[in-house]
Amino acid sequence: MRNEILSNLNNARQLEKLYRENKATFKREFSTLSSEVKDNNLLNFWNERLQYESDDISWGSRKEFLFVIFASLVAGLLAKLPAILSISEEFFYPRNIGFLVFPFLAAYFTWKNNLGVKQIAFIVGALLAGSVYINLLPNNPNSDTLLLACIHLPLLLWGILGISFTGHEVQNFKKRLDYLRFNGDLAVMTALLVIAGGIMTGITIGLFSLIGFQIEQLYAEYVVAFGLPAVPIMATYLTQTNPQLVNKVSPVIAKIFSPLVLVMLVIYLSAMIFSGKDPYNDREFLLLFNLLLIGVMALIFFSVAESSAKSKSLLAEWVLLLLSIVTVVVNGIALSAISFRISEWGITPNRVAVLGGNVLILVHLLMVTVMLFKAITKKAALGEVGRAIALYLPIYFIWALVVVFTFPLIFEFK
């Protein structure tokens, strides 16, 4: 997008076309160019146009809106497949929950970015291979490798979505950071839509109950079944056509919660010493400990992705550095706990998966912590922290591939 804007700085018609094709990306790339290119009247006009914030909501082009409606309906039909084809819900949903959302989001960005035939073939082939594979795994509810495959498959689908989002610039670390920012904006918009949907559900069921109709089951089977898969699709559409809706909310959330999470983690680690519980002998506690680790790591990465696009105060940088250090400590505890469990009770698929994931996260966190320290001491630019995050992301994709496709074979589907 950046190169296309540069090559058409004096072509008003083409700039308008680029803007209408992808407003969010156009605005991000244009904001960096406005400070580099001077004395261009058309550029000045576009700068004023993009800086102006309208109260109106844009619904994009007619084709785009129809695509979102169609994708939402198809996603809803897929969600109803167990009822339509008499498939066991216990079999269908754990294996296919990711396919109710990610393929449609990938199709949206594939279309928006006008990807080539080779990229489209790769994305479609990867999605089909994942779908066929996960549904051919033996149906053993007690299989740890099946559970691990089902848990890690959405991470693979998330990586495929990232490829469609970055488009022709998949190697560009700035586009990868844009993808992280998109995920933060998507989470905010999805939460807002879910809250609004929940309020509407309560009001609707309450109103019908007042006139003697109990529609809870009917509403859940059709409205909720179609509505839930549609929420992230509609949220993506809104964030891309109206970036002004959440592009100020997400940084504020990150700015507020980073210091709060830092304080909570310090208090939590201190309280853990006196609680009598530890991740070494309590399996459920270790699981929750790792979920906490992943959540905090996601907050750090999202905060850095947001800050890399704009200036960051020294205090905010220190908060991120301290949060990274504390998270490294949390990761170290989790890593030592899983190592202890393996040495005491032997190797299992779950323990190997957790061990591998913790090692990858620890390496990544150490890289980010070092770069944050260099940024604070002025030995590196803050953008280098974002580079450290973005360049490491494919490692998680590769690890998910290993867990999904090799663990069932290595551990004989146990």
VENURHU-V705828 format. One record per residue. RES is the residue in three letters. PHI is phi in radians with two decimals (none if undefined). NEAR is the number of other C-alpha atoms within 12 Angstrom. Layout:
BEGIN
res=RES phi=PHI near=NEAR
res=RES phi=PHI near=NEAR
END
This chain:
BEGIN
res=MET phi=none near=33
res=ARG phi=-1.03 near=26
res=ASN phi=-1.13 near=16
res=GLU phi=-1.15 near=21
res=ILE phi=-1.13 near=32
res=LEU phi=-1.05 near=25
res=SER phi=-1.34 near=14
res=ASN phi=-2.21 near=21
res=LEU phi=-1.08 near=29
res=ASN phi=-1.91 near=20
res=ASN phi=-2.02 near=19
res=ALA phi=-1.07 near=19
res=ARG phi=-1.13 near=14
res=GLN phi=-1.21 near=19
res=LEU phi=-1.08 near=29
res=GLU phi=-1.11 near=25
res=LYS phi=-1.13 near=18
res=LEU phi=-1.08 near=30
res=TYR phi=-1.14 near=31
res=ARG phi=-1.21 near=26
res=GLU phi=-1.25 near=26
res=ASN phi=-2.71 near=33
res=LYS phi=-1.13 near=31
res=ALA phi=-1.12 near=37
res=THR phi=-1.15 near=36
res=PHE phi=-1.02 near=32
res=LYS phi=-1.16 near=35
res=ARG phi=-1.12 near=31
res=GLU phi=-1.20 near=28
res=PHE phi=-1.17 near=34
res=SER phi=-1.09 near=25
res=THR phi=-1.38 near=21
res=LEU phi=-1.36 near=24
res=SER phi=-1.07 near=27
res=SER phi=-1.53 near=14
res=GLU phi=-1.74 near=14
res=VAL phi=-1.78 near=18
res=LYS phi=-2.01 near=13
res=ASP phi=0.98 near=13
res=ASN phi=-2.22 near=19
res=ASN phi=-1.09 near=16
res=LEU phi=-1.16 near=24
res=LEU phi=-1.14 near=29
res=ASN phi=-1.09 near=22
res=PHE phi=-1.08 near=20
res=TRP phi=-1.15 near=26
res=ASN phi=-1.10 near=26
res=GLU phi=-1.16 near=16
res=ARG phi=-1.13 near=17
res=LEU phi=-1.31 near=26
res=GLN phi=-1.33 near=16
res=TYR phi=-1.26 near=13
res=GLU phi=-1.87 near=17
res=SER phi=-1.54 near=13
res=ASP phi=-1.42 near=9
res=ASP phi=-1.34 near=12
res=ILE phi=-1.69 near=16
res=SER phi=-1.56 near=22
res=TRP phi=-1.83 near=21
res=GLY phi=1.18 near=26
res=SER phi=-1.39 near=20
res=ARG phi=-1.09 near=12
res=LYS phi=-1.10 near=16
res=GLU phi=-1.14 near=28
res=PHE phi=-1.13 near=22
res=LEU phi=-1.12 near=17
res=PHE phi=-1.07 near=25
res=VAL phi=-1.12 near=34
res=ILE phi=-1.10 near=24
res=PHE phi=-1.11 near=21
res=ALA phi=-1.08 near=33
res=SER phi=-1.14 near=35
res=LEU phi=-1.16 near=28
res=VAL phi=-1.14 near=25
res=ALA phi=-1.07 near=33
res=GLY phi=-1.12 near=32
res=LEU phi=-1.13 near=28
res=LEU phi=-1.09 near=30
res=ALA phi=-1.13 near=34
res=LYS phi=-1.63 near=31
res=LEU phi=-0.97 near=24
res=PRO phi=-0.99 near=20
res=ALA phi=-1.31 near=18
res=ILE phi=-1.24 near=14
res=LEU phi=-1.85 near=13
res=SER phi=0.97 near=12
res=ILE phi=-1.65 near=16
res=SER phi=-1.09 near=16
res=GLU phi=-1.11 near=18
res=GLU phi=-1.13 near=16
res=PHE phi=-1.44 near=24
res=PHE phi=-1.33 near=28
res=TYR phi=-1.19 near=24
res=PRO phi=-1.03 near=27
res=ARG phi=-1.46 near=33
res=ASN phi=-2.07 near=36
res=ILE phi=-1.02 near=32
res=GLY phi=-1.19 near=36
res=PHE phi=-1.35 near=40
res=LEU phi=-1.42 near=38
res=VAL phi=-2.26 near=38
res=PHE phi=-1.00 near=41
res=PRO phi=-1.05 near=42
res=PHE phi=-1.30 near=40
res=LEU phi=-1.17 near=42
res=ALA phi=-1.10 near=39
res=ALA phi=-1.11 near=35
res=TYR phi=-1.07 near=38
res=PHE phi=-1.31 near=38
res=THR phi=-1.06 near=32
res=TRP phi=-1.20 near=24
res=LYS phi=-1.11 near=35
res=ASN phi=-1.57 near=29
res=ASN phi=0.89 near=23
res=LEU phi=-1.22 near=25
res=GLY phi=-1.36 near=16
res=VAL phi=-1.09 near=15
res=LYS phi=-1.12 near=15
res=GLN phi=-1.16 near=28
res=ILE phi=-1.10 near=27
res=ALA phi=-1.09 near=18
res=PHE phi=-1.12 near=20
res=ILE phi=-1.10 near=34
res=VAL phi=-1.12 near=25
res=GLY phi=-1.09 near=18
res=ALA phi=-1.13 near=28
res=LEU phi=-1.14 near=33
res=LEU phi=-1.16 near=19
res=ALA phi=-1.09 near=22
res=GLY phi=-1.12 near=33
res=SER phi=-1.15 near=30
res=VAL phi=-1.13 near=16
res=TYR phi=-1.09 near=24
res=ILE phi=-1.13 near=34
res=ASN phi=-1.49 near=25
res=LEU phi=-1.66 near=20
res=LEU phi=-1.12 near=30
res=PRO phi=-0.95 near=22
res=ASN phi=-1.47 near=21
res=ASN phi=-2.07 near=18
res=PRO phi=-1.02 near=18
res=ASN phi=-1.65 near=12
res=SER phi=-1.37 near=22
res=ASP phi=-1.19 near=27
res=THR phi=-1.19 near=36
res=LEU phi=-1.13 near=36
res=LEU phi=-1.08 near=31
res=LEU phi=-1.10 near=39
res=ALA phi=-1.09 near=41
res=CYS phi=-1.16 near=37
res=ILE phi=-1.29 near=27
res=HIS phi=-1.49 near=37
res=LEU phi=-1.05 near=40
res=PRO phi=-1.02 near=33
res=LEU phi=-1.15 near=31
res=LEU phi=-1.09 near=37
res=LEU phi=-1.11 near=39
res=TRP phi=-1.09 near=33
res=GLY phi=-1.15 near=36
res=ILE phi=-1.14 near=42
res=LEU phi=-1.06 near=40
res=GLY phi=-1.07 near=40
res=ILE phi=-1.14 near=37
res=SER phi=-1.20 near=40
res=PHE phi=-1.21 near=43
res=THR phi=-1.28 near=33
res=GLY phi=1.09 near=34
res=HIS phi=-1.40 near=26
res=GLU phi=-2.08 near=23
res=VAL phi=-1.10 near=27
res=GLN phi=-1.52 near=20
res=ASN phi=-1.40 near=22
res=PHE phi=-1.16 near=27
res=LYS phi=-1.17 near=32
res=LYS phi=-1.20 near=33
res=ARG phi=-1.16 near=37
res=LEU phi=-1.18 near=39
res=ASP phi=-1.03 near=39
res=TYR phi=-1.15 near=39
res=LEU phi=-1.11 near=37
res=ARG phi=-1.11 near=43
res=PHE phi=-1.04 near=39
res=ASN phi=-1.11 near=35
res=GLY phi=-1.15 near=35
res=ASP phi=-1.10 near=39
res=LEU phi=-1.11 near=35
res=ALA phi=-1.09 near=29
res=VAL phi=-1.13 near=30
res=MET phi=-1.15 near=32
res=THR phi=-1.10 near=29
res=ALA phi=-1.08 near=21
res=LEU phi=-1.11 near=22
res=LEU phi=-1.16 near=26
res=VAL phi=-1.13 near=24
res=ILE phi=-1.08 near=16
res=ALA phi=-1.10 near=16
res=GLY phi=-1.13 near=20
res=GLY phi=-1.12 near=20
res=ILE phi=-1.11 near=14
res=MET phi=-1.08 near=18
res=THR phi=-1.06 near=23
res=GLY phi=-1.07 near=19
res=ILE phi=-1.13 near=16
res=THR phi=-1.09 near=21
res=ILE phi=-1.09 near=23
res=GLY phi=-1.13 near=18
res=LEU phi=-1.12 near=16
res=PHE phi=-1.18 near=17
res=SER phi=-1.17 near=14
res=LEU phi=-1.15 near=12
res=ILE phi=-1.84 near=11
res=GLY phi=1.60 near=10
res=PHE phi=-1.88 near=15
res=GLN phi=-1.72 near=16
res=ILE phi=-1.84 near=23
res=GLU phi=-0.95 near=20
res=GLN phi=-1.18 near=13
res=LEU phi=-1.08 near=16
res=TYR phi=-1.13 near=21
res=ALA phi=-1.17 near=20
res=GLU phi=-1.26 near=21
res=TYR phi=-2.09 near=20
res=VAL phi=-1.19 near=28
res=VAL phi=-1.19 near=26
res=ALA phi=-1.07 near=27
res=PHE phi=-1.48 near=30
res=GLY phi=-1.31 near=36
res=LEU phi=-1.07 near=33
res=PRO phi=-1.14 near=38
res=ALA phi=-1.33 near=36
res=VAL phi=-1.03 near=39
res=PRO phi=-1.15 near=38
res=ILE phi=-1.18 near=41
res=MET phi=-1.15 near=39
res=ALA phi=-1.11 near=35
res=THR phi=-1.08 near=44
res=TYR phi=-1.03 near=40
res=LEU phi=-1.20 near=33
res=THR phi=-1.18 near=36
res=GLN phi=-1.48 near=44
res=THR phi=-1.54 near=32
res=ASN phi=-2.35 near=32
res=PRO phi=-1.04 near=34
res=GLN phi=-1.21 near=27
res=LEU phi=-1.16 near=27
res=VAL phi=-2.24 near=30
res=ASN phi=-1.21 near=32
res=LYS phi=-1.84 near=21
res=VAL phi=-1.27 near=23
res=SER phi=-1.03 near=32
res=PRO phi=-1.10 near=31
res=VAL phi=-1.13 near=21
res=ILE phi=-1.05 near=24
res=ALA phi=-1.09 near=33
res=LYS phi=-1.18 near=28
res=ILE phi=-1.29 near=19
res=PHE phi=-1.42 near=26
res=SER phi=-1.02 near=35
res=PRO phi=-1.17 near=29
res=LEU phi=-1.13 near=20
res=VAL phi=-1.17 near=30
res=LEU phi=-1.04 near=31
res=VAL phi=-1.11 near=20
res=MET phi=-1.07 near=20
res=LEU phi=-1.11 near=29
res=VAL phi=-1.09 near=22
res=ILE phi=-1.13 near=15
res=TYR phi=-1.11 near=21
res=LEU phi=-1.11 near=24
res=SER phi=-1.19 near=16
res=ALA phi=-1.17 near=14
res=MET phi=-1.09 near=19
res=ILE phi=-1.11 near=13
res=PHE phi=-1.70 near=11
res=SER phi=-1.40 near=12
res=GLY phi=1.49 near=13
res=LYS phi=-1.81 near=19
res=ASP phi=-2.66 near=26
res=PRO phi=-1.34 near=30
res=TYR phi=-1.36 near=25
res=ASN phi=-2.08 near=21
res=ASP phi=-2.02 near=18
res=ARG phi=-1.11 near=21
res=GLU phi=-1.13 near=14
res=PHE phi=-1.13 near=21
res=LEU phi=-1.10 near=32
res=LEU phi=-1.08 near=26
res=LEU phi=-1.13 near=17
res=PHE phi=-1.08 near=34
res=ASN phi=-1.23 near=33
res=LEU phi=-1.09 near=20
res=LEU phi=-1.05 near=23
res=LEU phi=-1.04 near=34
res=ILE phi=-1.10 near=27
res=GLY phi=-1.11 near=22
res=VAL phi=-1.18 near=34
res=MET phi=-1.06 near=37
res=ALA phi=-1.07 near=31
res=LEU phi=-1.11 near=35
res=ILE phi=-1.07 near=46
res=PHE phi=-1.12 near=44
res=PHE phi=-1.17 near=39
res=SER phi=-1.10 near=43
res=VAL phi=-1.17 near=47
res=ALA phi=-1.07 near=41
res=GLU phi=-1.19 near=38
res=SER phi=-1.26 near=33
res=SER phi=-1.20 near=34
res=ALA phi=-1.55 near=29
res=LYS phi=-2.66 near=19
res=SER phi=-1.18 near=18
res=LYS phi=-2.25 near=25
res=SER phi=-1.23 near=16
res=LEU phi=-1.11 near=18
res=LEU phi=-1.08 near=15
res=ALA phi=-1.12 near=30
res=GLU phi=-1.15 near=34
res=TRP phi=-1.14 near=24
res=VAL phi=-1.06 near=32
res=LEU phi=-1.13 near=46
res=LEU phi=-1.12 near=37
res=LEU phi=-1.12 near=30
res=LEU phi=-1.12 near=39
res=SER phi=-1.14 near=43
res=ILE phi=-1.11 near=30
res=VAL phi=-1.11 near=33
res=THR phi=-1.17 near=46
res=VAL phi=-1.09 near=34
res=VAL phi=-1.10 near=25
res=VAL phi=-1.04 near=37
res=ASN phi=-1.10 near=38
res=GLY phi=-1.07 near=27
res=ILE phi=-1.12 near=27
res=ALA phi=-1.10 near=39
res=LEU phi=-1.17 near=35
res=SER phi=-1.18 near=25
res=ALA phi=-1.16 near=30
res=ILE phi=-1.25 near=38
res=SER phi=-1.13 near=28
res=PHE phi=-1.09 near=23
res=ARG phi=-1.14 near=25
res=ILE phi=-1.18 near=22
res=SER phi=-1.17 near=15
res=GLU phi=-1.49 near=14
res=TRP phi=-2.10 near=14
res=GLY phi=1.59 near=14
res=ILE phi=-1.54 near=18
res=THR phi=-2.35 near=27
res=PRO phi=-0.97 near=30
res=ASN phi=-1.09 near=31
res=ARG phi=-1.18 near=32
res=VAL phi=-1.16 near=28
res=ALA phi=-1.11 near=36
res=VAL phi=-1.16 near=38
res=LEU phi=-1.05 near=32
res=GLY phi=-1.07 near=25
res=GLY phi=-1.10 near=32
res=ASN phi=-1.14 near=37
res=VAL phi=-1.11 near=27
res=LEU phi=-1.08 near=29
res=ILE phi=-1.12 near=38
res=LEU phi=-1.08 near=33
res=VAL phi=-1.04 near=26
res=HIS phi=-1.12 near=35
res=LEU phi=-1.11 near=39
res=LEU phi=-1.11 near=29
res=MET phi=-1.05 near=28
res=VAL phi=-1.15 near=40
res=THR phi=-1.10 near=38
res=VAL phi=-1.07 near=27
res=MET phi=-1.20 near=31
res=LEU phi=-1.12 near=41
res=PHE phi=-1.08 near=28
res=LYS phi=-1.14 near=21
res=ALA phi=-1.17 near=29
res=ILE phi=-1.20 near=27
res=THR phi=-1.53 near=16
res=LYS phi=1.12 near=15
res=LYS phi=-1.60 near=15
res=ALA phi=-2.74 near=18
res=ALA phi=-1.35 near=24
res=LEU phi=-1.08 near=37
res=GLY phi=-1.08 near=30
res=GLU phi=-1.19 near=31
res=VAL phi=-1.15 near=43
res=GLY phi=-1.07 near=41
res=ARG phi=-1.10 near=31
res=ALA phi=-1.08 near=32
res=ILE phi=-1.21 near=42
res=ALA phi=-1.16 near=35
res=LEU phi=-1.22 near=24
res=TYR phi=-1.58 near=28
res=LEU phi=-0.96 near=34
res=PRO phi=-1.05 near=26
res=ILE phi=-1.08 near=23
res=TYR phi=-1.13 near=30
res=PHE phi=-1.08 near=27
res=ILE phi=-1.14 near=24
res=TRP phi=-1.12 near=32
res=ALA phi=-1.08 near=33
res=LEU phi=-1.03 near=32
res=VAL phi=-1.09 near=27
res=VAL phi=-1.14 near=38
res=VAL phi=-1.20 near=38
res=PHE phi=-1.76 near=30
res=THR phi=-1.94 near=24
res=PHE phi=-1.03 near=31
res=PRO phi=-1.03 near=31
res=LEU phi=-1.33 near=18
res=ILE phi=-1.12 near=16
res=PHE phi=-1.72 near=22
res=GLU phi=0.98 near=18
res=PHE phi=1.04 near=27
res=LYS phi=-1.48 near=23
END
